[in-house]
Amino acid sequence: MKTVAEEDWDIMMAKISPNHKYLVYAFNNIGKIEMNVLETKLEITWKSPVFQMGRLVV
């Protein structure tokens, strides 16, 4: 086994794309839900906007 995503707070969900190219995961970051996308072959992670109180914060 290999750790592919690690955060300071709870990882709430993770889903791999149908072609296994991307892993999308969401985690709690001090009351904010954040989502990251990991490109699985190159292991590059993109940070996504923050969801706060029902709004998308960019």
N, C-alpha and C positions, 0 to 999 in steps of 0.2 A: 504494500500500500504506500501511497505517496500523498502528502498534504498539498493540496492545490490552492487553497484559500484559507487565510487565517486573519482574523480581526480581533480587536480588543474586546468586542462585545458579541452578543449572541448572533450567530448566523441563523436567520429565520427560515430561509428557503433557498434551494438551489435547483437549477434546471439546465440540462444540457440540450443544445439545439439538435434537431433531427439529423443533421449531417455531422454531428459531433465536433463541429468547428469552434463553438462558443459555449462557455459555461456562464450563466447569469445567476447571481446570488444576491440576496437582500439580507441586510443586517441592521440591528438596532445600534445607533451611535448616540448615546445620551439623549434618548427621547426622539430622535429623528431616524426615519427609515431611509437607509441609503442602499443603492444597488450598484453593483460593479459587473462588468463584463470581462471575462477572461478569454483571450484567444488561446485555444488549447495547444496548438502546435508550437507557437513561438513563446507562449506563456507571457503575453503582454496583457496588462490589466488596464481597462478604461474606467475612470470614475464617472458616475452618472449624477444627474441633478438630485437634489434632496427633496423628499416628500415631508411636508410639515403641516400638521393641523388640516389635512384634507387638501392642501395646495402643493403645487410643484414649484420649488424654489430653484432658480437657475442662477 
